[in-house]
């Protein structure tokens, strides 16, 4: 196999008689890069999960961070969304 991960998939398709457009080649290469990225992250101890963010609670958390209020999300409608907004705002603005 060659040095770049996506090249192996493309080479396989060409040997099998498949013709890939440039867009298909780019998509395959992106899929391979994403797979390797996920594997590296898992090896580092990360896991991937999805959460739903409540927009209004996130905005309230951002506003609280701008006003210098402490991280106290438990008083909001959705504490996780509020905390996400608070942390995102703190990371965005210099202290």
Biopython code that builds the backbone (N, CA, C, O; Angstrom):
import numpy as np
from Bio.PDB.StructureBuilder import StructureBuilder

atoms = [
    (1, "UNK", "N", (0.839, -1.180, 0.000)),
    (1, "UNK", "CA", (0.000, 0.000, 0.000)),
    (1, "UNK", "C", (0.885, 1.243, 0.000)),
    (1, "UNK", "O", (2.020, 1.202, 0.475)),
    (2, "UNK", "N", (0.378, 2.319, -0.519)),
    (2, "UNK", "CA", (1.163, 3.546, -0.608)),
    (2, "UNK", "C", (1.114, 4.326, 0.691)),
    (2, "UNK", "O", (0.437, 3.922, 1.636)),
    (3, "UNK", "N", (1.842, 5.465, 0.745)),
    (3, "UNK", "CA", (1.972, 6.251, 1.963)),
    (3, "UNK", "C", (0.695, 6.930, 2.422)),
    (3, "UNK", "O", (0.444, 6.997, 3.625)),
    (4, "UNK", "N", (-0.111, 7.429, 1.515)),
    (4, "UNK", "CA", (-1.325, 8.145, 1.915)),
    (4, "UNK", "C", (-2.480, 7.161, 2.048)),
    (4, "UNK", "O", (-2.667, 6.305, 1.184)),
    (5, "UNK", "N", (-3.265, 7.279, 3.140)),
    (5, "UNK", "CA", (-4.321, 6.303, 3.400)),
    (5, "UNK", "C", (-5.370, 6.208, 2.304)),
    (5, "UNK", "O", (-5.793, 5.103, 1.964)),
    (6, "UNK", "N", (-5.797, 7.315, 1.749)),
    (6, "UNK", "CA", (-6.839, 7.304, 0.732)),
    (6, "UNK", "C", (-6.387, 6.695, -0.575)),
    (6, "UNK", "O", (-7.201, 6.207, -1.359)),
    (7, "UNK", "N", (-5.091, 6.725, -0.808)),
    (7, "UNK", "CA", (-4.551, 6.189, -2.060)),
    (7, "UNK", "C", (-4.813, 4.690, -2.184)),
    (7, "UNK", "O", (-5.054, 4.197, -3.287)),
    (8, "UNK", "N", (-4.770, 3.963, -1.078)),
    (8, "UNK", "CA", (-4.982, 2.516, -1.116)),
    (8, "UNK", "C", (-6.394, 2.192, -1.591)),
    (8, "UNK", "O", (-6.584, 1.273, -2.388)),
    (9, "UNK", "N", (-7.368, 2.926, -1.119)),
    (9, "UNK", "CA", (-8.760, 2.696, -1.528)),
    (9, "UNK", "C", (-8.930, 3.022, -3.000)),
    (9, "UNK", "O", (-9.578, 2.280, -3.738)),
    (10, "UNK", "N", (-8.345, 4.134, -3.425)),
    (10, "UNK", "CA", (-8.451, 4.532, -4.830)),
    (10, "UNK", "C", (-7.785, 3.494, -5.716)),
    (10, "UNK", "O", (-8.336, 3.114, -6.750)),
    (11, "UNK", "N", (-6.595, 3.028, -5.318)),
    (11, "UNK", "CA", (-5.890, 2.018, -6.103)),
    (11, "UNK", "C", (-6.725, 0.744, -6.200)),
    (11, "UNK", "O", (-6.788, 0.127, -7.263)),
    (12, "UNK", "N", (-7.361, 0.347, -5.106)),
    (12, "UNK", "CA", (-8.204, -0.844, -5.109)),
    (12, "UNK", "C", (-9.348, -0.686, -6.109)),
    (12, "UNK", "O", (-9.627, -1.600, -6.884)),
    (13, "UNK", "N", (-10.006, 0.465, -6.094)),
    (13, "UNK", "CA", (-11.126, 0.700, -7.012)),
    (13, "UNK", "C", (-10.664, 0.665, -8.460)),
    (13, "UNK", "O", (-11.366, 0.135, -9.321)),
    (14, "UNK", "N", (-9.498, 1.220, -8.736)),
    (14, "UNK", "CA", (-9.000, 1.224, -10.104)),
    (14, "UNK", "C", (-8.664, -0.191, -10.558)),
    (14, "UNK", "O", (-8.926, -0.547, -11.707)),
    (15, "UNK", "N", (-8.085, -1.006, -9.670)),
    (15, "UNK", "CA", (-7.769, -2.393, -10.016)),
    (15, "UNK", "C", (-9.039, -3.198, -10.256)),
    (15, "UNK", "O", (-9.056, -4.099, -11.094)),
    (16, "UNK", "N", (-10.086, -2.880, -9.534)),
    (16, "UNK", "CA", (-11.351, -3.597, -9.667)),
    (16, "UNK", "C", (-12.136, -3.141, -10.892)),
    (16, "UNK", "O", (-13.210, -3.675, -11.171)),
    (17, "UNK", "N", (-11.618, -2.173, -11.618)),
    (17, "UNK", "CA", (-12.288, -1.695, -12.815)),
    (17, "UNK", "C", (-13.268, -0.569, -12.565)),
    (17, "UNK", "O", (-13.990, -0.171, -13.479)),
    (18, "UNK", "N", (-13.312, -0.049, -11.358)),
    (18, "UNK", "CA", (-14.207, 1.061, -11.036)),
    (18, "UNK", "C", (-13.572, 2.368, -11.494)),
    (18, "UNK", "O", (-12.358, 2.550, -11.396)),
    (19, "UNK", "N", (-14.393, 3.257, -11.985)),
    (19, "UNK", "CA", (-13.905, 4.579, -12.360)),
    (19, "UNK", "C", (-14.499, 5.571, -11.367)),
    (19, "UNK", "O", (-15.716, 5.659, -11.204)),
    (20, "UNK", "N", (-13.612, 6.318, -10.704)),
    (20, "UNK", "CA", (-14.066, 7.275, -9.695)),
    (20, "UNK", "C", (-13.868, 8.692, -10.212)),
    (20, "UNK", "O", (-12.835, 9.012, -10.799)),
    (21, "UNK", "N", (-14.854, 9.524, -9.991)),
    (21, "UNK", "CA", (-14.711, 10.932, -10.345)),
    (21, "UNK", "C", (-13.806, 11.598, -9.319)),
    (21, "UNK", "O", (-13.516, 11.022, -8.270)),
    (22, "UNK", "N", (-13.367, 12.800, -9.621)),
    (22, "UNK", "CA", (-12.523, 13.544, -8.675)),
    (22, "UNK", "C", (-13.253, 13.760, -7.355)),
    (22, "UNK", "O", (-12.656, 13.665, -6.283)),
    (23, "UNK", "N", (-14.548, 14.051, -7.441)),
    (23, "UNK", "CA", (-15.335, 14.267, -6.230)),
    (23, "UNK", "C", (-15.396, 12.986, -5.393)),
    (23, "UNK", "O", (-15.285, 13.043, -4.168)),
    (24, "UNK", "N", (-15.570, 11.844, -6.036)),
    (24, "UNK", "CA", (-15.595, 10.570, -5.314)),
    (24, "UNK", "C", (-14.247, 10.282, -4.669)),
    (24, "UNK", "O", (-14.185, 9.783, -3.545)),
    (25, "UNK", "N", (-13.163, 10.596, -5.384)),
    (25, "UNK", "CA", (-11.819, 10.385, -4.839)),
    (25, "UNK", "C", (-11.609, 11.237, -3.590)),
    (25, "UNK", "O", (-11.099, 10.757, -2.577)),
    (26, "UNK", "N", (-12.007, 12.503, -3.676)),
    (26, "UNK", "CA", (-11.856, 13.397, -2.526)),
    (26, "UNK", "C", (-12.692, 12.906, -1.350)),
    (26, "UNK", "O", (-12.248, 12.959, -0.203)),
    (27, "UNK", "N", (-13.892, 12.433, -1.633)),
    (27, "UNK", "CA", (-14.763, 11.931, -0.568)),
    (27, "UNK", "C", (-14.143, 10.702, 0.094)),
    (27, "UNK", "O", (-14.143, 10.589, 1.320)),
    (28, "UNK", "N", (-13.619, 9.788, -0.710)),
    (28, "UNK", "CA", (-12.985, 8.588, -0.154)),
    (28, "UNK", "C", (-11.780, 8.957, 0.706)),
    (28, "UNK", "O", (-11.595, 8.401, 1.789)),
    (29, "UNK", "N", (-10.962, 9.890, 0.227)),
    (29, "UNK", "CA", (-9.795, 10.316, 1.001)),
    (29, "UNK", "C", (-10.225, 10.958, 2.317)),
    (29, "UNK", "O", (-9.599, 10.732, 3.353)),
    (30, "UNK", "N", (-11.288, 11.756, 2.281)),
    (30, "UNK", "CA", (-11.786, 12.394, 3.507)),
    (30, "UNK", "C", (-12.300, 11.340, 4.487)),
    (30, "UNK", "O", (-12.062, 11.446, 5.690)),
    (31, "UNK", "N", (-12.996, 10.335, 3.986)),
    (31, "UNK", "CA", (-13.494, 9.266, 4.858)),
    (31, "UNK", "C", (-12.347, 8.527, 5.540)),
    (31, "UNK", "O", (-12.426, 8.195, 6.723)),
    (32, "UNK", "N", (-11.291, 8.275, 4.790)),
    (32, "UNK", "CA", (-10.133, 7.577, 5.360)),
    (32, "UNK", "C", (-9.464, 8.447, 6.414)),
    (32, "UNK", "O", (-9.105, 7.956, 7.485)),
    (33, "UNK", "N", (-9.289, 9.748, 6.121)),
    (33, "UNK", "CA", (-8.681, 10.658, 7.107)),
    (33, "UNK", "C", (-9.510, 10.704, 8.383)),
    (33, "UNK", "O", (-8.963, 10.685, 9.485)),
    (34, "UNK", "N", (-10.828, 10.765, 8.231)),
    (34, "UNK", "CA", (-11.708, 10.799, 9.399)),
    (34, "UNK", "C", (-11.596, 9.510, 10.215)),
    (34, "UNK", "O", (-11.589, 9.546, 11.446)),
    (35, "UNK", "N", (-11.511, 8.377, 9.525)),
    (35, "UNK", "CA", (-11.383, 7.102, 10.233)),
    (35, "UNK", "C", (-10.091, 7.069, 11.043)),
    (35, "UNK", "O", (-10.099, 6.675, 12.209)),
    (36, "UNK", "N", (-8.985, 7.481, 10.430)),
    (36, "UNK", "CA", (-7.713, 7.498, 11.150)),
    (36, "UNK", "C", (-7.737, 8.494, 12.309)),
    (36, "UNK", "O", (-7.161, 8.233, 13.365)),
    (37, "UNK", "N", (-8.402, 9.633, 12.112)),
    (37, "UNK", "CA", (-8.522, 10.613, 13.193)),
    (37, "UNK", "C", (-9.279, 10.009, 14.376)),
    (37, "UNK", "O", (-8.851, 10.134, 15.524)),
    (38, "UNK", "N", (-10.410, 9.352, 14.090)),
    (38, "UNK", "CA", (-11.188, 8.717, 15.162)),
    (38, "UNK", "C", (-10.364, 7.650, 15.881)),
    (38, "UNK", "O", (-10.426, 7.535, 17.105)),
    (39, "UNK", "N", (-9.597, 6.875, 15.123)),
    (39, "UNK", "CA", (-8.757, 5.841, 15.738)),
    (39, "UNK", "C", (-7.707, 6.466, 16.654)),
    (39, "UNK", "O", (-7.457, 5.959, 17.747)),
    (40, "UNK", "N", (-7.091, 7.565, 16.212)),
    (40, "UNK", "CA", (-6.084, 8.241, 17.048)),
    (40, "UNK", "C", (-6.719, 8.793, 18.319)),
    (40, "UNK", "O", (-6.152, 8.670, 19.405)),
    (41, "UNK", "N", (-7.890, 9.396, 18.184)),
    (41, "UNK", "CA", (-8.574, 9.952, 19.348)),
    (41, "UNK", "C", (-8.931, 8.850, 20.349)),
    (41, "UNK", "O", (-8.750, 9.022, 21.554)),
    (42, "UNK", "N", (-9.435, 7.726, 19.854)),
    (42, "UNK", "CA", (-9.774, 6.611, 20.751)),
    (42, "UNK", "C", (-8.529, 6.081, 21.450)),
    (42, "UNK", "O", (-8.573, 5.739, 22.632)),
    (43, "UNK", "N", (-7.422, 6.012, 20.719)),
    (43, "UNK", "CA", (-6.165, 5.549, 21.317)),
    (43, "UNK", "C", (-5.710, 6.492, 22.428)),
    (43, "UNK", "O", (-5.028, 6.068, 23.361)),
    (44, "UNK", "N", (-6.080, 7.760, 22.332)),
    (44, "UNK", "CA", (-5.731, 8.751, 23.354)),
    (44, "UNK", "C", (-6.717, 8.742, 24.526)),
    (44, "UNK", "O", (-6.550, 9.499, 25.482)),
    (45, "UNK", "N", (-7.737, 7.892, 24.453)),
    (45, "UNK", "CA", (-8.682, 7.780, 25.558)),
    (45, "UNK", "C", (-9.967, 8.576, 25.388)),
    (45, "UNK", "O", (-10.784, 8.624, 26.307)),
    (46, "UNK", "N", (-10.162, 9.201, 24.232)),
    (46, "UNK", "CA", (-11.390, 9.959, 23.990)),
    (46, "UNK", "C", (-12.487, 9.024, 23.496)),
    (46, "UNK", "O", (-12.209, 7.978, 22.911)),
    (47, "UNK", "N", (-13.741, 9.416, 23.740)),
    (47, "UNK", "CA", (-14.871, 8.720, 23.139)),
    (47, "UNK", "C", (-15.772, 9.767, 22.511)),
    (47, "UNK", "O", (-15.832, 10.905, 22.978)),
    (48, "UNK", "N", (-16.465, 9.388, 21.466)),
    (48, "UNK", "CA", (-17.329, 10.319, 20.755)),
    (48, "UNK", "C", (-18.767, 10.104, 21.194)),
    (48, "UNK", "O", (-19.248, 8.972, 21.253)),
    (49, "UNK", "N", (-19.446, 11.200, 21.501)),
    (49, "UNK", "CA", (-20.866, 11.131, 21.828)),
    (49, "UNK", "C", (-21.533, 12.398, 21.304)),
    (49, "UNK", "O", (-20.869, 13.394, 21.017)),
    (50, "UNK", "N", (-22.822, 12.344, 21.190)),
    (50, "UNK", "CA", (-23.584, 13.475, 20.675)),
    (50, "UNK", "C", (-24.521, 13.973, 21.769)),
    (50, "UNK", "O", (-25.134, 13.178, 22.481)),
    (51, "UNK", "N", (-24.627, 15.294, 21.897)),
    (51, "UNK", "CA", (-25.562, 15.864, 22.867)),
    (51, "UNK", "C", (-26.434, 16.904, 22.166)),
    (51, "UNK", "O", (-26.043, 17.489, 21.156)),
    (52, "UNK", "N", (-27.600, 17.114, 22.716)),
    (52, "UNK", "CA", (-28.495, 18.162, 22.241)),
    (52, "UNK", "C", (-28.261, 19.393, 23.105)),
    (52, "UNK", "O", (-28.205, 19.305, 24.331)),
    (53, "UNK", "N", (-28.125, 20.538, 22.449)),
    (53, "UNK", "CA", (-27.893, 21.803, 23.147)),
    (53, "UNK", "C", (-29.161, 22.644, 23.054)),
    (53, "UNK", "O", (-29.683, 22.866, 21.961)),
    (54, "UNK", "N", (-29.655, 23.111, 24.193)),
    (54, "UNK", "CA", (-30.821, 23.995, 24.235)),
    (54, "UNK", "C", (-30.320, 25.412, 23.960)),
    (54, "UNK", "O", (-29.532, 25.955, 24.733)),
    (55, "UNK", "N", (-30.772, 26.002, 22.871)),
    (55, "UNK", "CA", (-30.260, 27.292, 22.411)),
    (55, "UNK", "C", (-30.394, 28.421, 23.412)),
    (55, "UNK", "O", (-29.448, 29.180, 23.624)),
    (56, "UNK", "N", (-31.550, 28.539, 24.027)),
    (56, "UNK", "CA", (-31.774, 29.632, 24.976)),
    (56, "UNK", "C", (-30.891, 29.478, 26.219)),
    (56, "UNK", "O", (-30.340, 30.458, 26.720)),
    (57, "UNK", "N", (-30.763, 28.248, 26.708)),
    (57, "UNK", "CA", (-29.915, 28.011, 27.884)),
    (57, "UNK", "C", (-28.446, 28.288, 27.559)),
    (57, "UNK", "O", (-27.710, 28.827, 28.386)),
    (58, "UNK", "N", (-28.028, 27.914, 26.349)),
    (58, "UNK", "CA", (-26.646, 28.193, 25.939)),
    (58, "UNK", "C", (-26.397, 29.698, 25.897)),
    (58, "UNK", "O", (-25.364, 30.175, 26.366)),
    (59, "UNK", "N", (-27.343, 30.438, 25.336)),
    (59, "UNK", "CA", (-27.223, 31.894, 25.269)),
    (59, "UNK", "C", (-27.157, 32.502, 26.666)),
    (59, "UNK", "O", (-26.383, 33.429, 26.905)),
    (60, "UNK", "N", (-27.958, 31.987, 27.579)),
    (60, "UNK", "CA", (-27.921, 32.480, 28.961)),
    (60, "UNK", "C", (-26.554, 32.221, 29.594)),
    (60, "UNK", "O", (-26.041, 33.058, 30.336)),
    (61, "UNK", "N", (-25.973, 31.071, 29.301)),
    (61, "UNK", "CA", (-24.637, 30.763, 29.811)),
    (61, "UNK", "C", (-23.588, 31.706, 29.247)),
    (61, "UNK", "O", (-22.698, 32.159, 29.967)),
    (62, "UNK", "N", (-23.695, 32.001, 27.953)),
    (62, "UNK", "CA", (-22.760, 32.953, 27.327)),
    (62, "UNK", "C", (-22.876, 34.336, 27.968)),
    (62, "UNK", "O", (-21.872, 34.980, 28.272)),
    (63, "UNK", "N", (-24.113, 34.778, 28.166)),
    (63, "UNK", "CA", (-24.326, 36.096, 28.777)),
    (63, "UNK", "C", (-23.773, 36.139, 30.194)),
    (63, "UNK", "O", (-23.180, 37.138, 30.602)),
    (64, "UNK", "N", (-23.964, 35.063, 30.942)),
    (64, "UNK", "CA", (-23.437, 35.003, 32.309)),
    (64, "UNK", "C", (-21.913, 35.104, 32.300)),
    (64, "UNK", "O", (-21.330, 35.774, 33.151)),
    (65, "UNK", "N", (-21.276, 34.446, 31.350)),
    (65, "UNK", "CA", (-19.816, 34.509, 31.258)),
    (65, "UNK", "C", (-19.363, 35.927, 30.924)),
    (65, "UNK", "O", (-18.382, 36.415, 31.486)),
    (66, "UNK", "N", (-20.074, 36.590, 30.008)),
    (66, "UNK", "CA", (-19.719, 37.972, 29.651)),
    (66, "UNK", "C", (-19.852, 38.905, 30.846)),
    (66, "UNK", "O", (-19.077, 39.849, 30.995)),
    (67, "UNK", "N", (-20.839, 38.635, 31.695)),
    (67, "UNK", "CA", (-21.072, 39.474, 32.878)),
    (67, "UNK", "C", (-20.151, 39.105, 34.038)),
    (67, "UNK", "O", (-20.196, 39.735, 35.094)),
    (68, "UNK", "N", (-19.320, 38.091, 33.841)),
    (68, "UNK", "CA", (-18.377, 37.697, 34.883)),
    (68, "UNK", "C", (-18.968, 36.834, 35.982)),
    (68, "UNK", "O", (-18.362, 36.674, 37.041)),
    (69, "UNK", "N", (-20.133, 36.282, 35.741)),
    (69, "UNK", "CA", (-20.773, 35.432, 36.748)),
    (69, "UNK", "C", (-20.066, 34.073, 36.808)),
    (69, "UNK", "O", (-19.486, 33.635, 35.814)),
    (70, "UNK", "N", (-20.110, 33.404, 37.967)),
    (70, "UNK", "CA", (-19.463, 32.097, 38.091)),
    (70, "UNK", "C", (-20.225, 31.005, 37.336)),
    (70, "UNK", "O", (-21.378, 31.182, 36.944)),
    (71, "UNK", "N", (-19.555, 29.892, 37.148)),
    (71, "UNK", "CA", (-20.148, 28.748, 36.462)),
    (71, "UNK", "C", (-21.129, 28.047, 37.406)),
    (71, "UNK", "O", (-20.739, 27.182, 38.190)),
    (72, "UNK", "N", (-22.400, 28.432, 37.319)),
    (72, "UNK", "CA", (-23.468, 27.856, 38.152)),
    (72, "UNK", "C", (-24.651, 27.462, 37.264)),
    (72, "UNK", "O", (-25.685, 28.129, 37.287)),
    (73, "UNK", "N", (-24.513, 26.397, 36.490)),
    (73, "UNK", "CA", (-25.552, 26.054, 35.516)),
    (73, "UNK", "C", (-26.803, 25.411, 36.093)),
    (73, "UNK", "O", (-27.819, 25.344, 35.401)),
    (74, "UNK", "N", (-26.768, 24.942, 37.319)),
    (74, "UNK", "CA", (-27.884, 24.154, 37.847)),
    (74, "UNK", "C", (-29.183, 24.948, 37.985)),
    (74, "UNK", "O", (-30.248, 24.355, 38.153)),
    (75, "UNK", "N", (-29.114, 26.260, 37.918)),
    (75, "UNK", "CA", (-30.313, 27.082, 38.051)),
    (75, "UNK", "C", (-31.022, 27.294, 36.714)),
    (75, "UNK", "O", (-32.070, 27.937, 36.674)),
    (76, "UNK", "N", (-30.476, 26.770, 35.630)),
    (76, "UNK", "CA", (-31.048, 27.017, 34.307)),
    (76, "UNK", "C", (-31.978, 25.884, 33.872)),
    (76, "UNK", "O", (-32.101, 24.859, 34.542)),
    (77, "UNK", "N", (-32.623, 26.103, 32.731)),
    (77, "UNK", "CA", (-33.535, 25.112, 32.144)),
    (77, "UNK", "C", (-32.786, 23.828, 31.798)),
    (77, "UNK", "O", (-33.266, 22.730, 32.080)),
    (78, "UNK", "N", (-31.608, 23.966, 31.185)),
    (78, "UNK", "CA", (-30.784, 22.812, 30.809)),
    (78, "UNK", "C", (-29.345, 23.088, 31.238)),
    (78, "UNK", "O", (-28.635, 23.816, 30.544)),
    (79, "UNK", "N", (-28.899, 22.534, 32.347)),
    (79, "UNK", "CA", (-27.572, 22.841, 32.886)),
    (79, "UNK", "C", (-26.412, 22.560, 31.932)),
    (79, "UNK", "O", (-25.446, 23.322, 31.899)),
    (80, "UNK", "N", (-26.495, 21.478, 31.158)),
    (80, "UNK", "CA", (-25.397, 21.156, 30.237)),
    (80, "UNK", "C", (-25.280, 22.228, 29.160)),
    (80, "UNK", "O", (-24.178, 22.686, 28.859)),
    (81, "UNK", "N", (-26.403, 22.629, 28.580)),
    (81, "UNK", "CA", (-26.379, 23.666, 27.543)),
    (81, "UNK", "C", (-25.866, 24.986, 28.105)),
    (81, "UNK", "O", (-25.095, 25.685, 27.448)),
    (82, "UNK", "N", (-26.289, 25.328, 29.313)),
    (82, "UNK", "CA", (-25.844, 26.562, 29.954)),
    (82, "UNK", "C", (-24.331, 26.523, 30.145)),
    (82, "UNK", "O", (-23.638, 27.497, 29.852)),
    (83, "UNK", "N", (-23.821, 25.392, 30.638)),
    (83, "UNK", "CA", (-22.377, 25.254, 30.869)),
    (83, "UNK", "C", (-21.597, 25.306, 29.559)),
    (83, "UNK", "O", (-20.512, 25.885, 29.507)),
    (84, "UNK", "N", (-22.139, 24.706, 28.506)),
    (84, "UNK", "CA", (-21.484, 24.757, 27.194)),
    (84, "UNK", "C", (-21.364, 26.204, 26.732)),
    (84, "UNK", "O", (-20.309, 26.616, 26.251)),
    (85, "UNK", "N", (-22.429, 26.973, 26.872)),
    (85, "UNK", "CA", (-22.389, 28.385, 26.495)),
    (85, "UNK", "C", (-21.395, 29.171, 27.326)),
    (85, "UNK", "O", (-20.649, 29.991, 26.789)),
    (86, "UNK", "N", (-21.374, 28.932, 28.635)),
    (86, "UNK", "CA", (-20.469, 29.640, 29.545)),
    (86, "UNK", "C", (-19.012, 29.351, 29.183)),
    (86, "UNK", "O", (-18.198, 30.267, 29.073)),
    (87, "UNK", "N", (-18.694, 28.075, 29.000)),
    (87, "UNK", "CA", (-17.314, 27.687, 28.672)),
    (87, "UNK", "C", (-16.917, 28.229, 27.302)),
    (87, "UNK", "O", (-15.811, 28.745, 27.139)),
    (88, "UNK", "N", (-17.803, 28.118, 26.323)),
    (88, "UNK", "CA", (-17.497, 28.612, 24.979)),
    (88, "UNK", "C", (-17.200, 30.106, 25.005)),
    (88, "UNK", "O", (-16.275, 30.569, 24.336)),
    (89, "UNK", "N", (-17.966, 30.848, 25.761)),
    (89, "UNK", "CA", (-17.748, 32.298, 25.845)),
    (89, "UNK", "C", (-16.442, 32.610, 26.561)),
    (89, "UNK", "O", (-15.712, 33.511, 26.146)),
    (90, "UNK", "N", (-16.136, 31.884, 27.624)),
    (90, "UNK", "CA", (-14.880, 32.103, 28.355)),
    (90, "UNK", "C", (-13.675, 31.794, 27.475)),
    (90, "UNK", "O", (-12.655, 32.476, 27.567)),
    (91, "UNK", "N", (-13.777, 30.788, 26.635)),
    (91, "UNK", "CA", (-12.675, 30.453, 25.732)),
    (91, "UNK", "C", (-12.533, 31.481, 24.616)),
    (91, "UNK", "O", (-11.435, 31.712, 24.109)),
    (92, "UNK", "N", (-13.649, 32.093, 24.239)),
    (92, "UNK", "CA", (-13.652, 33.059, 23.136)),
    (92, "UNK", "C", (-13.088, 34.412, 23.551)),
    (92, "UNK", "O", (-12.372, 35.048, 22.777)),
    (93, "UNK", "N", (-13.396, 34.847, 24.741)),
    (93, "UNK", "CA", (-12.993, 36.183, 25.178)),
    (93, "UNK", "C", (-11.748, 36.114, 26.054)),
    (93, "UNK", "O", (-11.647, 35.247, 26.922)),
    (94, "UNK", "N", (-10.798, 37.027, 25.831)),
    (94, "UNK", "CA", (-9.594, 37.039, 26.667)),
    (94, "UNK", "C", (-9.926, 37.492, 28.087)),
    (94, "UNK", "O", (-10.793, 38.342, 28.292)),
    (95, "UNK", "N", (-9.242, 36.928, 29.041)),
    (95, "UNK", "CA", (-9.496, 37.248, 30.456)),
    (95, "UNK", "C", (-8.909, 38.584, 30.831)),
    (95, "UNK", "O", (-9.029, 39.010, 31.980)),
]
sb = StructureBuilder()
sb.init_structure("model")
sb.init_model(0)
sb.init_chain("A")
sb.init_seg("    ")
for serial, (resi, resn, name, xyz) in enumerate(atoms, 1):
    if name == "N":
        sb.init_residue(resn, " ", resi, " ")
    sb.init_atom(name, np.array(xyz, "f"), 0.0, 1.0, " ", f" {name:<3s}", serial, name[0])
structure = sb.get_structure()
